Amino acid sequence: MKAIFLGIALLALGGCASKTPPEAARVHGIAATDASAIDACWRKVLTSPQHQALKARTGDHADSPTAAMKSNPQKATPQEATQLLSLQQEYLSPCRKMALESAAKVHPAIVAILTDSYARADANTARLIGREITWGEYVSENQAIVTHRRAELLAAGESIQRDQQRVPPSR
């Protein structure tokens, strides 16, 4: 649940500094402008009452659940399901919106990756709330979603960088 995904994308795109300084400057400007607000939003997620109540099950970051979390055979209780929905609506959705707005300033491919990743995470949450999967399955899938998103963002950044290096600079 960190804003790392945006940072990865911006760093990958920022690598084009040697060939396209104006584009690198534009991307770094977006990062400088948007990153602190997005990071602050994610920090609010971590300090929210809902996250604190679920923290023993999910940990603070989706990319690093403990072995005990990953092997948890329990299913979400009705109270936990309510807390998850509240966390999603009150805290995650606003942060995601900010991240998508920032990504839209960078490149449509980044928006597509984030949108798909959020949809996968939401489907995973729905499966947990619907008692189709255990907490262990939930955190394991969330970890896989984050790993997949990072790989896609890095690949997209490299592709965008290659495309920009092929375009002759305008005068």
Steps between C-alpha positions, in 0.01 A plus 500: 500500500792729443535762230807309385329400175490862388858549608610198298324630192638848540853372561482273196382789288748734659776280366451667163694803624800434279300504175198717576570746780169689456297179546706393799456844653124481440474160669717605792290815536187289528667282762615804697155653487286194568705250699480667840120525491465141380742377767309696766179338383651150531630588848141582598400153382758347733385705800127456435297318765395244240856415398612486861220253576603278205876546523563164671339331199642714217814671627586853400606430142350259250842410362632351823256278689657272756500123463238480777275744313538302178405174671201639693207259438233728646238678295389858553236554765205729427667769712826467306310514172338825612839641600651404164219666307528812713878508455457467125235770469632754749874465454615288207270648236615861553868394485441298187324794340797725575742241362295459181478876449876528540562202270276660236744789487780255422363251245177311422682167530568571867133575558402172333740302718379662821134464402544129431694449822236677707227290336691182585547615860131587528401158363731339755339701779154404376600133513620540859189690605286237327681234705623325185863519612697508824707784638811309395380472143402867506838633612684263266296621204548864602875440505481348150294796377759750628787300350321481165420874506863590568622279215245651262591855603870436447434344160273788401760754612766329293269483198405865529866592536591304185214662309610847607859433400381411149317828457724778371498809724277783382654837437 
